């Protein structure tokens, strides 16, 4: 019986670790996306930091990435940047890979 309980606790710990890691990767990805978009929009360094935080916050509006994509696409197009949804999604994927590499490099 203790073997089953130990195994169950181990699975719960692994699930919690995986969820925390996913959250950290998404938050870092969103910050990187904010910096990427800010550069495209020509923001100052102070504006860039504030914008990166706003992108991270935008991810809490709804589940999934659509809220972040909507924010980035709206902000970029309203700033006169020539980009479409596919371009934003490509950047999102690239920044996901970069965020994962950065986070795993810290461990």
TORVEXFI-708287 format. One line per 2 residues: for each residue x, y, z of C-alpha. Coordinates in Angstrom, 1 decimal. Example, Ala and Ser with C-alpha at 12.3 -4.5 7.8 and 13.67 -1.06 7.14 Angstrom:
2
12.3 -4.5 7.8 | 13.7 -1.1 7.1
REM end
This chain:
107
0.0 0.0 0.0 | 2.8 2.4 0.7
4.3 1.7 -2.7 | 1.0 2.9 -4.3
0.9 6.0 -2.1 | 4.5 6.8 -2.9
3.9 6.4 -6.6 | 0.7 8.6 -6.3
2.7 11.3 -4.5 | 5.4 11.1 -7.1
2.9 11.5 -9.9 | 1.3 14.5 -8.2
4.7 16.1 -7.7 | 5.6 15.5 -11.3
2.3 17.0 -12.4 | 2.8 20.1 -10.2
6.4 20.5 -11.5 | 5.2 20.2 -15.2
2.4 22.7 -14.6 | 4.8 25.2 -13.0
7.3 24.8 -15.8 | 4.7 25.3 -18.4
3.5 28.5 -16.7 | 7.1 29.8 -16.4
7.7 29.1 -20.1 | 4.5 30.8 -21.2
5.3 33.9 -19.0 | 8.8 34.1 -20.4
7.6 33.6 -23.9 | 5.1 36.4 -23.5
7.8 38.7 -22.1 | 10.0 37.9 -25.1
7.1 38.6 -27.4 | 6.5 41.9 -25.8
10.1 42.9 -26.4 | 9.9 41.7 -30.0
6.7 43.7 -30.7 | 8.0 46.7 -28.8
11.1 46.7 -31.1 | 8.9 46.6 -34.2
6.8 49.5 -32.8 | 9.9 51.5 -32.0
9.2 51.9 -28.3 | 11.7 53.3 -25.8
13.3 51.0 -23.2 | 10.9 52.1 -20.5
7.9 51.6 -22.8 | 9.3 48.2 -23.8
9.4 47.0 -20.3 | 5.9 48.2 -19.6
4.6 46.7 -22.8 | 6.3 43.3 -22.1
4.5 43.3 -18.7 | 1.2 44.2 -20.4
1.6 41.2 -22.8 | 2.2 38.9 -19.9
-0.9 40.2 -18.2 | -2.9 39.8 -21.4
-2.4 36.0 -21.2 | -4.6 35.9 -18.1
-7.7 37.1 -19.9 | -8.6 33.7 -21.3
-7.2 30.2 -21.6 | -4.9 29.6 -24.6
-2.9 32.0 -26.7 | -5.6 33.8 -28.6
-5.7 36.7 -26.1 | -2.0 37.3 -26.5
-2.2 37.0 -30.3 | -5.1 39.4 -30.4
-3.3 42.0 -28.3 | -0.1 41.8 -30.3
-1.8 41.9 -33.6 | -4.0 44.8 -32.6
-1.1 46.8 -31.1 | 1.2 46.1 -34.0
-1.3 47.0 -36.7 | -2.4 50.2 -34.9
1.2 51.2 -34.7 | 1.6 50.9 -38.5
3.6 47.7 -38.5 | 2.9 45.5 -41.5
2.2 42.1 -40.0 | -0.5 39.6 -40.2
-1.8 36.9 -37.8 | 0.5 34.3 -39.3
3.5 36.5 -38.6 | 2.5 36.9 -35.0
1.9 33.1 -34.6 | 5.3 32.5 -36.1
6.9 34.8 -33.6 | 4.9 33.1 -30.8
6.3 29.7 -31.8 | 9.9 31.1 -32.1
9.7 32.8 -28.7 | 8.2 29.6 -27.1
11.3 27.7 -28.2 | 13.6 30.5 -27.0
11.8 30.7 -23.6 | 12.1 26.9 -23.1
15.8 26.9 -24.0 | 16.4 29.8 -21.6
14.5 28.2 -18.8 | 16.1 24.8 -19.2
19.5 26.5 -19.4 | 18.9 27.9 -15.9
18.1 24.6 -14.3
REM end
